[in-house]
Amino acid sequence: MTTNSSNIQEINSGTPTVTPLQILKTCFGYDSFREGQTEIIDTILSGRDALAIMPTGAGKSLCYQVPALLLPGITLNIINLRKKWKGICSQVSFIVLKYRQGCI
């Protein structure tokens, strides 16, 4: 998922209020939010703390990226990818091992 910076500048340069759905469509190319994303985004935009516990692939990162594009200033989002990379490395090691054994 990539963000087009020219779209962000275009959205933020005008005077009309931009909605999270407009950011989602313009910057990320999706037509609608997944279940739970709207509530998390609304919580963040209202200035309250949010903790999102969602399964892998449920769209957690959008819940922080969309408000970051709507709010003034800089947003720092720290994600622990250590466990994710460990899983990826394990899968690659398994595939290499199977290849060497002639299983694939």
DSSP file (Angstrom, degrees, kcal/mol; ACC not computed):
  #  RESIDUE AA STRUCTURE BP1 BP2  ACC     N-H-->O    O-->H-N    N-H-->O    O-->H-N    TCO  KAPPA ALPHA  PHI   PSI    X-CA   Y-CA   Z-CA
    1    1 A M              0   0    0      0, 0.0     2,-0.3     0, 0.0    27,-0.1   0.000 360.0 360.0 360.0 121.9    0.0    0.0    0.0
    2    2 A T        -     0   0    0     26,-0.1     2,-0.5    25,-0.1     0, 0.0  -0.832 360.0-135.2-118.6 156.2    1.6    3.3   -1.1
    3    3 A T        -     0   0    0     -2,-0.3     2,-0.8    25,-0.0    25,-0.1  -0.927  13.1-139.4-110.9 131.8    0.6    6.9   -0.5
    4    4 A N    >>  -     0   0    0     23,-0.6     4,-1.5    -2,-0.5     3,-0.6  -0.811  10.6-160.9 -91.1 109.5    0.7    9.4   -3.4
    5    5 A S  H 3> S+     0   0    0     -2,-0.8     4,-2.2     1,-0.2     5,-0.2   0.798  88.3  59.3 -65.0 -29.6    2.2   12.6   -1.9
    6    6 A S  H 3> S+     0   0    0      1,-0.2     4,-2.0     2,-0.2    -1,-0.2   0.874 104.6  51.3 -67.2 -34.2    0.8   14.8   -4.7
    7    7 A N  H <> S+     0   0    0     -3,-0.6     4,-2.3     2,-0.2    -1,-0.2   0.894 108.6  51.7 -65.7 -39.4   -2.7   13.6   -3.8
    8    8 A I  H  X S+     0   0    0     -4,-1.5     4,-2.6     2,-0.2    -2,-0.2   0.931 110.2  47.6 -63.4 -46.1   -2.1   14.6   -0.1
    9    9 A Q  H  X S+     0   0    0     -4,-2.2     4,-1.3     1,-0.2    -1,-0.2   0.892 111.5  51.7 -62.2 -39.7   -0.9   18.1   -1.1
   10   10 A E  H  X S+     0   0    0     -4,-2.0     4,-0.7     2,-0.2    -1,-0.2   0.908 112.4  45.4 -63.5 -42.6   -3.9   18.5   -3.3
   11   11 A I  H >< S+     0   0    0     -4,-2.3     3,-0.6     1,-0.2    -2,-0.2   0.921 116.3  44.3 -67.8 -44.6   -6.3   17.5   -0.6
   12   12 A N  H 3< S+     0   0    0     -4,-2.6    -1,-0.2     1,-0.2    -2,-0.2   0.624 102.9  67.0 -78.1 -13.1   -4.7   19.6    2.1
   13   13 A S  H 3< S+     0   0    0     -4,-1.3    -1,-0.2    -5,-0.2    -2,-0.2   0.754  87.7  78.2 -81.5 -23.4   -4.3   22.7   -0.1
   14   14 A G  S << S-     0   0    0     -4,-0.7     4,-0.1    -3,-0.6    -3,-0.0  -0.342  78.8-127.9 -83.9 166.0   -8.0   23.4   -0.4
   15   15 A T  S    S+     0   0    0     -2,-0.1    -1,-0.1     2,-0.1     3,-0.1   0.752  77.1  97.7 -85.3 -25.1  -10.3   25.1    2.1
   16   16 A P  S    S-     0   0    0      0, 0.0     2,-0.3     0, 0.0    -2,-0.1  -0.294  86.0-101.2 -64.4 150.9  -13.1   22.5    2.2
   17   17 A T        -     0   0    0      1,-0.0     2,-0.4     0, 0.0    -2,-0.1  -0.533  34.8-140.5 -71.4 133.7  -12.9   19.9    5.0
   18   18 A V        -     0   0    0     -2,-0.3    -1,-0.0    52,-0.1    -7,-0.0  -0.802  12.7-143.6 -98.3 136.7  -11.5   16.6    3.9
   19   19 A T     >  -     0   0    0     -2,-0.4     4,-1.9     1,-0.1     3,-0.2  -0.598  23.1-114.8 -96.0 158.8  -13.1   13.4    5.2
   20   20 A P  H  > S+     0   0    0      0, 0.0     4,-2.6     0, 0.0     5,-0.1   0.873 117.9  56.2 -56.9 -37.0  -11.3   10.2    6.1
   21   21 A L  H  > S+     0   0    0      2,-0.2     4,-2.4     1,-0.2     5,-0.2   0.881 104.8  51.3 -65.1 -37.4  -13.2    8.5    3.3
   22   22 A Q  H  > S+     0   0    0      2,-0.2     4,-2.9    -3,-0.2     5,-0.3   0.904 111.0  48.3 -64.9 -40.6  -11.9   11.0    0.8
   23   23 A I  H  X>S+     0   0    0     -4,-1.9     4,-2.5     2,-0.2     5,-0.8   0.927 110.9  51.7 -62.4 -44.7   -8.3   10.3    2.0
   24   24 A L  I  X>S+     0   0    0     -4,-2.6     6,-1.6     1,-0.2     4,-1.0   0.920 116.5  39.2 -58.6 -45.8   -9.0    6.6    1.7
   25   25 A K  I  X5S+     0   0    0     -4,-2.4     4,-0.7     4,-0.2    -2,-0.2   0.933 122.3  39.7 -71.5 -46.7  -10.2    6.9   -1.8
   26   26 A T  I  <5S+     0   0    0     -4,-2.9    -3,-0.2    -5,-0.2    -2,-0.2   0.918 127.4  27.9 -73.2 -45.5   -7.7    9.5   -3.1
   27   27 A C  I  <5S+     0   0    0     -4,-2.5   -23,-0.6    -5,-0.3    -3,-0.2   0.808 134.6  25.3 -90.2 -31.5   -4.5    8.4   -1.4
   28   28 A F  I  <<S-     0   0    0     -4,-1.0    -3,-0.2    -5,-0.8    -2,-0.1   0.581  93.3-126.3-114.5 -12.9   -5.0    4.6   -1.0
   29   29 A G     << +     0   0    0     -4,-0.7     2,-0.3    -5,-0.6    -4,-0.2   0.648  62.4 131.2  79.8  15.4   -7.5    3.7   -3.7
   30   30 A Y        -     0   0    0     -6,-1.6    -1,-0.3     1,-0.1    -2,-0.2  -0.784  48.1-152.8-102.1 147.5  -10.1    2.0   -1.5
   31   31 A D  S    S+     0   0    0     -2,-0.3     2,-0.3     1,-0.2    -6,-0.1   0.709  75.2  14.6 -89.9 -22.5  -13.8    2.7   -1.7
   32   32 A S  S    S-     0   0    0     -8,-0.1    -1,-0.2    -7,-0.0     2,-0.2  -0.987  74.8-108.2-151.1 158.5  -14.7    1.8    1.8
   33   33 A F        -     0   0    0     -2,-0.3     2,-0.1     1,-0.1     3,-0.1  -0.495  36.0-115.6 -82.0 155.6  -13.2    1.1    5.3
   34   34 A R    >>  -     0   0    0      1,-0.2     3,-1.6    -2,-0.2     4,-0.6  -0.402  53.2 -64.2 -82.2 167.8  -13.2   -2.4    6.8
   35   35 A E  T 34 S+     0   0    0      1,-0.2    -1,-0.2     2,-0.1     0, 0.0  -0.285 122.2   9.7 -55.8 129.1  -15.1   -3.3    9.9
   36   36 A G  T 3> S+     0   0    0     -3,-0.1     4,-1.7     1,-0.0    -1,-0.2   0.086  99.5  99.8  91.4 -23.4  -13.8   -1.3   12.9
   37   37 A Q  H <> S+     0   0    0     -3,-1.6     4,-2.6     1,-0.2     5,-0.2   0.901  78.9  53.3 -65.3 -41.4  -11.5    1.1   11.0
   38   38 A T  H  X S+     0   0    0     -4,-0.6     4,-2.7     1,-0.2    -1,-0.2   0.911 108.8  49.4 -60.9 -43.3  -14.0    4.0   11.0
   39   39 A E  H  > S+     0   0    0      2,-0.2     4,-1.9     1,-0.2    -1,-0.2   0.896 112.5  47.6 -64.0 -40.6  -14.4    3.8   14.8
   40   40 A I  H  X S+     0   0    0     -4,-1.7     4,-2.2     2,-0.2    -2,-0.2   0.933 113.3  47.6 -66.5 -45.8  -10.7    3.8   15.4
   41   41 A I  H  X S+     0   0    0     -4,-2.6     4,-2.7     1,-0.2    -2,-0.2   0.917 111.5  50.5 -62.2 -44.5  -10.1    6.7   13.0
   42   42 A D  H  X S+     0   0    0     -4,-2.7     4,-1.4    -5,-0.2    -1,-0.2   0.881 109.3  52.2 -61.5 -38.5  -12.9    8.7   14.6
   43   43 A T  H  <>S+     0   0    0     -4,-1.9     5,-1.8    -5,-0.2     4,-0.2   0.930 112.0  45.1 -62.8 -46.3  -11.4    8.1   18.0
   44   44 A I  H ><5S+     0   0    0     -4,-2.2     3,-1.6     1,-0.2    -2,-0.2   0.920 112.1  51.4 -64.2 -44.7   -8.0    9.3   16.9
   45   45 A L  H 3<5S+     0   0    0     -4,-2.7    -1,-0.2     1,-0.3    -2,-0.2   0.753 103.8  58.9 -66.5 -23.7   -9.4   12.4   15.2
   46   46 A S  T 3<5S-     0   0    0     -4,-1.4    -1,-0.3    -5,-0.2    -2,-0.2   0.498 120.1-109.6 -83.5  -2.0  -11.3   13.3   18.3
   47   47 A G  T < 5S+     0   0    0     -3,-1.6     2,-0.2     1,-0.3    -3,-0.2   0.540  76.0 129.4  89.9   7.2   -8.1   13.5   20.2
   48   48 A R      < -     0   0    0     -5,-1.8    -1,-0.3     1,-0.1    -2,-0.1  -0.613  64.5-101.2 -93.5 156.3   -8.6   10.4   22.3
   49   49 A D        -     0   0    0     -2,-0.2     2,-0.4    -3,-0.1    -1,-0.1  -0.428  39.2-161.3 -70.8 149.2   -6.1    7.6   22.8
   50   50 A A        -     0   0    0     -2,-0.1     2,-0.5     2,-0.0   -10,-0.0  -0.999  17.0-169.0-137.5 138.5   -6.8    4.4   20.7
   51   51 A L        -     0   0    0     -2,-0.4     2,-0.7     2,-0.0    -2,-0.0  -0.979  13.4-165.1-123.8 115.5   -5.5    0.9   21.0
   52   52 A A        -     0   0    0     -2,-0.5     2,-0.7     2,-0.0    -2,-0.0  -0.895   8.7-177.7-107.8 114.1   -6.4   -1.3   18.0
   53   53 A I        +     0   0    0     -2,-0.7    -2,-0.0     7,-0.0     0, 0.0  -0.918  24.9 148.9-110.7 106.1   -6.1   -5.0   18.4
   54   54 A M        -     0   0    0     -2,-0.7     3,-0.1     1,-0.0     5,-0.1  -0.937  47.6 -96.4-136.4 154.7   -6.9   -6.5   15.0
   55   55 A P    >   -     0   0    0      0, 0.0     3,-1.9     0, 0.0     5,-0.3  -0.242  57.4 -76.5 -68.2 162.0   -5.8   -9.6   13.2
   56   56 A T  T 3  S+     0   0    0      1,-0.3     0, 0.0     2,-0.1     0, 0.0  -0.336 120.7  21.1 -56.5 133.2   -3.0   -9.6   10.6
   57   57 A G  T 3  S+     0   0    0     -3,-0.1    -1,-0.3     1,-0.0     0, 0.0   0.514  87.0 115.5  86.3   5.2   -4.3   -8.1    7.3
   58   58 A A  S <  S-     0   0    0     -3,-1.9   -24,-0.1    -4,-0.0    -2,-0.1   0.580  90.2-102.7 -85.1  -9.2   -7.3   -6.3    8.9
   59   59 A G     >  +     0   0    0     -4,-0.2     4,-0.9    -5,-0.1     3,-0.2   0.819  64.3 152.9  96.1  34.7   -5.9   -2.8    8.0
   60   60 A K  H >> S+     0   0    0     -5,-0.3     3,-0.9     1,-0.2     4,-0.6   0.906  71.1  58.6 -61.1 -41.9   -4.5   -1.5   11.3
   61   61 A S  H >> S+     0   0    0      1,-0.3     4,-2.4     2,-0.2     3,-1.2   0.853 100.0  56.3 -62.7 -34.9   -2.0    0.7    9.6
   62   62 A L  H 3> S+     0   0    0      1,-0.3     4,-2.2    -3,-0.2    -1,-0.3   0.822  96.5  66.1 -63.6 -29.4   -4.7    2.6    7.7
   63   63 A C  H << S+     0   0    0     -3,-0.9    -1,-0.3    -4,-0.9    -2,-0.2   0.727 114.4  29.8 -65.1 -20.9   -6.2    3.5   11.1
   64   64 A Y  H <X S+     0   0    0     -3,-1.2     4,-1.5    -4,-0.6    -2,-0.2   0.693 117.2  56.3-107.3 -29.7   -3.2    5.5   11.9
   65   65 A Q  H  X S+     0   0    0     -4,-2.4     4,-1.5     2,-0.2    -3,-0.2   0.902 104.1  52.7 -72.2 -40.8   -2.2    6.7    8.4
   66   66 A V  H >X S+     0   0    0     -4,-2.2     4,-1.1     1,-0.2     3,-0.5   0.955 111.9  44.1 -62.9 -51.1   -5.5    8.3    7.5
   67   67 A P  H 3> S+     0   0    0      0, 0.0     4,-2.5     0, 0.0     3,-0.4   0.874 108.4  60.2 -61.0 -33.9   -5.6   10.5   10.7
   68   68 A A  H 3< S+     0   0    0     -4,-1.5    -2,-0.2     1,-0.2    -3,-0.1   0.861 105.9  47.4 -61.0 -34.2   -1.9   11.4   10.2
   69   69 A L  H << S+     0   0    0     -4,-1.5    -1,-0.2    -3,-0.5    -3,-0.1   0.738 116.2  44.4 -77.3 -23.1   -2.8   12.9    6.8
   70   70 A L  H  < S+     0   0    0     -4,-1.1    -2,-0.2    -3,-0.4    -1,-0.2   0.760 100.9  75.6 -92.0 -27.9   -5.8   14.8    8.2
   71   71 A L  S  < S-     0   0    0     -4,-2.5     4,-0.1    -5,-0.1     2,-0.1  -0.564  84.0-112.0 -88.8 149.2   -4.2   16.2   11.4
   72   72 A P  S    S+     0   0    0      0, 0.0     2,-0.1     0, 0.0    -1,-0.1  -0.366  77.2  20.5 -73.4 157.8   -1.7   19.1   11.4
   73   73 A G  S    S-     0   0    0     -2,-0.1     2,-0.4     2,-0.0    -2,-0.0  -0.359 102.5 -36.8  86.5-164.7    1.9   18.5   12.3
   74   74 A I        -     0   0    0     -2,-0.1     2,-0.5     2,-0.0    -6,-0.0  -0.792  46.9-155.8-103.2 139.8    4.0   15.4   12.3
   75   75 A T        -     0   0    0     -2,-0.4     2,-0.6    -4,-0.1    -2,-0.0  -0.964   2.6-159.9-115.4 131.3    2.8   11.9   13.2
   76   76 A L        -     0   0    0     -2,-0.5     2,-0.6     2,-0.0    -2,-0.0  -0.953   8.2-174.8-112.4 118.8    5.1    9.2   14.4
   77   77 A N        -     0   0    0     -2,-0.6     2,-0.6     2,-0.0    -2,-0.0  -0.954   5.0-165.7-116.7 114.0    3.8    5.7   14.2
   78   78 A I        -     0   0    0     -2,-0.6     2,-0.4     2,-0.0    -2,-0.0  -0.884   7.8-177.1-104.9 123.2    6.1    3.0   15.7
   79   79 A I        -     0   0    0     -2,-0.6     2,-1.0     3,-0.0     3,-0.1  -0.964  26.2-131.4-122.1 134.7    5.3   -0.6   14.7
   80   80 A N        +     0   0    0     -2,-0.4     4,-0.3     1,-0.2     3,-0.2  -0.741  32.3 167.1 -85.9 104.9    7.1   -3.6   16.0
   81   81 A L     >  +     0   0    0     -2,-1.0     4,-3.0     1,-0.2     5,-0.3   0.402  48.1 100.3 -97.1   1.9    7.9   -5.7   12.9
   82   82 A R  H  > S+     0   0    0      1,-0.2     4,-2.1     2,-0.2    -1,-0.2   0.916  85.8  43.3 -56.0 -47.6   10.4   -8.0   14.7
   83   83 A K  H  > S+     0   0    0     -3,-0.2     4,-2.0     2,-0.2    -1,-0.2   0.891 113.5  52.5 -66.4 -38.9    7.9  -10.8   15.0
   84   84 A K  H  > S+     0   0    0     -4,-0.3     4,-2.1     1,-0.2    -2,-0.2   0.933 110.9  46.4 -62.5 -46.5    6.6  -10.3   11.5
   85   85 A W  H  X S+     0   0    0     -4,-3.0     4,-2.8     1,-0.2     5,-0.2   0.866 108.4  56.7 -64.6 -35.9   10.2  -10.5   10.1
   86   86 A K  H  X S+     0   0    0     -4,-2.1     4,-2.0    -5,-0.3    -1,-0.2   0.911 108.5  47.2 -61.3 -41.3   10.9  -13.6   12.2
   87   87 A G  H  X S+     0   0    0     -4,-2.0     4,-2.1     2,-0.2    -2,-0.2   0.898 111.8  49.6 -65.9 -40.8    7.9  -15.3   10.6
   88   88 A I  H  X S+     0   0    0     -4,-2.1     4,-2.3     2,-0.2    -2,-0.2   0.924 111.4  49.0 -63.9 -44.5    8.9  -14.3    7.1
   89   89 A C  H  X S+     0   0    0     -4,-2.8     4,-2.6     1,-0.2    -1,-0.2   0.879 109.6  52.7 -63.1 -38.1   12.5  -15.5    7.6
   90   90 A S  H  X S+     0   0    0     -4,-2.0     4,-2.2    -5,-0.2    -1,-0.2   0.911 109.7  48.5 -63.8 -42.1   11.1  -18.8    9.0
   91   91 A Q  H  X S+     0   0    0     -4,-2.1     4,-2.3     2,-0.2    -2,-0.2   0.916 112.2  48.2 -64.1 -43.2    9.0  -19.3    5.8
   92   92 A V  H  X S+     0   0    0     -4,-2.3     4,-2.6     1,-0.2    -2,-0.2   0.919 111.2  50.4 -63.7 -43.5   11.9  -18.5    3.5
   93   93 A S  H  X S+     0   0    0     -4,-2.6     4,-2.4     1,-0.2    -1,-0.2   0.896 110.3  50.6 -60.8 -40.4   14.2  -20.9    5.4
   94   94 A F  H  X S+     0   0    0     -4,-2.2     4,-2.5     2,-0.2    -1,-0.2   0.910 110.7  48.4 -64.0 -43.0   11.5  -23.6    5.1
   95   95 A I  H  X S+     0   0    0     -4,-2.3     4,-2.3     2,-0.2    -2,-0.2   0.913 112.2  48.8 -64.5 -43.3   11.1  -23.1    1.4
   96   96 A V  H  X S+     0   0    0     -4,-2.6     4,-2.5     2,-0.2    -2,-0.2   0.918 111.8  49.9 -62.2 -43.3   14.9  -23.2    0.9
   97   97 A L  H  X S+     0   0    0     -4,-2.4     4,-1.6     1,-0.2    -2,-0.2   0.927 111.9  47.2 -61.6 -45.8   15.2  -26.4    3.0
   98   98 A K  H  <>S+     0   0    0     -4,-2.5     5,-2.7     1,-0.2     6,-0.7   0.882 111.3  52.1 -63.7 -38.2   12.4  -28.1    0.9
   99   99 A Y  H ><5S+     0   0    0     -4,-2.3     3,-1.3     1,-0.2    -2,-0.2   0.925 109.0  49.4 -63.4 -44.9   14.0  -27.0   -2.3
  100  100 A R  H 3<5S+     0   0    0     -4,-2.5    -1,-0.2     1,-0.3    -2,-0.2   0.816 109.7  52.1 -65.1 -29.6   17.3  -28.5   -1.3
  101  101 A Q  T 3<5S-     0   0    0     -4,-1.6    -1,-0.3    -5,-0.2    -2,-0.2   0.509 117.0-115.6 -84.2  -3.8   15.6  -31.8   -0.4
  102  102 A G  T < 5S+     0   0    0     -3,-1.3    -3,-0.2    -4,-0.4    -2,-0.1   0.663  79.8 125.5  80.4  17.2   13.9  -31.8   -3.8
  103  103 A C      <       0   0    0     -5,-2.7    -4,-0.2    -6,-0.2    -5,-0.1   0.711 360.0 360.0 -81.3 -20.8   10.4  -31.5   -2.4
  104  104 A I              0   0    0     -6,-0.7    -5,-0.2    -9,-0.1    -1,-0.2   0.357 360.0 360.0-127.3 360.0    9.6  -28.4   -4.6
